[in-house]
């Protein structure tokens, strides 16, 4: 799968079929709200993953009808800030439970995920905690690579079977994205509380993504 990342130049991320099945098994190459709504009604879709903008595009589409999306049960919302009010609105109109999540193409889509019993406020204000069994996530000082205690902001790093095998035809670039202990350097800023819940804070490097996911310019020395 190709991702623009922070440089704007597409990078081919090498992922296995097994990685996608074990995480979520979801891939989308384009988004058409009308076609999505038809698909939900026709195929009785029960799970949906999208950004806040995608959910609102569905809700605001002329073809949206609460009676035609009753098959929906759960979904995740990620890629941009959300509020408790937004989660309540989407959950009510779709009749589904929303999970908050965080991840990247390089990590098979998901690193952290909220839990079923989490409050709406917790889902809105954090991105959940380490989701994949056998994988690890922590916060480190971006310069010294030392582990940071709960509450302090640093770089989110992760390692385990969910991390890509590399970038297509660019081994050097991938080598720069991992440290000597095998931790994948996400380039994202965040903090982790004592229960392991991660709060996303922004990017270490400049990031501009179109399509309603992120419009963010965050620079850190």
Secondary structure, 3 states (H helix, E strand, C coil): CEECCCCCCCEEEECCHHHHHHHCCCCCCCCCHHHHHHHHHHHCCCEEEECHHHHHHHHCCCCCCHHHCCCCCEEEECCCCCCHHHHHHHHHHHCCEEEEEECCHHHCCCCEECCCCCCHHHHHHCCCEECCCCCEEEEECCCCCCECCCCCCEEEEEECCCCCCEECCCHHHHHHCECCCCCEEEEEEEEECCCCCEEEEEECCCEEECCCCEEECCCCC
